[in-house]
Amino acid sequence: MAVTVERARELCLALDGASEAPHFHRVAFKTPRKTFATLDPAAPDINLMFDPDHRDFWCEQAPHAFAPVAGGWGRMGATRCDLLTVDEPTLASALKAAHLLAQPKPKKKPKPKQSK
């Protein structure tokens, strides 16, 4: 049932365009736009960068594995996932959701000029 830190890292890097970078004592996983997860190699947890609606969804779906990060980051949607209690399919699905939220926004098409 548990997911190892190494397996969590592999799941993050398997997502399209994901890269890894140092982030204080954690490792950040990023899209070209922004970070979607941070992993603590010394502790069995990963933080997912959700919006508040996604945070609430995951915390309701798997309260044994997901909880808001303490403080302001949690109020903005950051969610802690306990790797000792989450199963791999649930983590993979949550990572995909966080990854999708961190994707570059589609460019707006320019408005056609109106003739007078």
N, C-alpha and C positions, 0 to 999 in steps of 0.2 A: 504494500500500500504506500509506503513512504517513497519519496523521490530523493535521490542523492543530489548533492550540490553539483557534481559533475554532470549528471543527467539534466538538471535544470539549465545549466549552462548550454548544453547541447541543444535543448529545445529552443532556447532563446536564439542561438546562432543559426538555427535551421530556418528561421523566418526570413522572408524575402528582404534583402538589403540590410539585415541586422549586422551591427558591428559592436565590438566590445571596447571599453575604455575604463581607465581607473576613475574611481569616484570616492574620494576620501578613503575609508577602510573597506569600502564595498567595490563591486565591479558594476559598471553601468552598461546596459544594452540599449542601443540607439537605432533609430531610423535616421535617414538623412535630416529629418526635421527636429526630432527631440528624443529624449530618453523614455523608454516604455517600461523598463524594469531595472532594479538594482539588486544584486545578490551579495550576501555576506558569506565569503568562503569559509569563515570560521564558525558560523552559526547556521543552523538548518532553516534559514528563511530567505524569502525573496519578496521584495516590495514591487507592486505593480502600480503603474501610474494611470489610474482610471479617472473619470469624472465622477461626481457624486452619485449619479444614477447607476453607473456600472459598479461602483463600490457597494452600493446598497444591494444590488442584484446578487453579486457574488457572496456577500456576507449573509444574505438570506438563504442562498442555495446550499452553501457549505459552511455553516457557522463554526464547525469544528476546525476548519482550515483557514478561513479568511476573517480578518478583522481590520477595522480602520487603523492606520498608523496614528500614533498619539500626536496630539497637537494640531497645528495649522495645516500640515501636509495632509493629514487624514481628513480634515474638514473639506479640503479641496478635492479629495478623491483617492489619495494614495492609500493603498491597501496592502497589509502584510499577509503573506501566505506562509503557513507553517509546513515546511517540507516533510516533517515527520508524520503529518496526518493527511496530507492531500494525496490523492491518487494521480497517476500520470495523465490519464485522459482529461481530468478536471483541470489540472495545471496547464496542459497544452491548450485547452480551450480558452482559459483565462488569459494566457500569454497572447494568443491570437487576437483577442479583444483589445488588450492593451496596445499591441503592435498596430492594429488598425487605427486606433485613436491617435497614435503618434505619426501617422503617415502625413506626408505633405498634402496640404489642401489643394484641391483642383483649381487651376487658374480659371478666373472668370473670363468668359468670352467678351470681347469689347462690344459695346452697344453700337448697332449700326447708326451711322449719321443720318439724321432726318433732313430731307431736302425741304426747302421753303417754297 
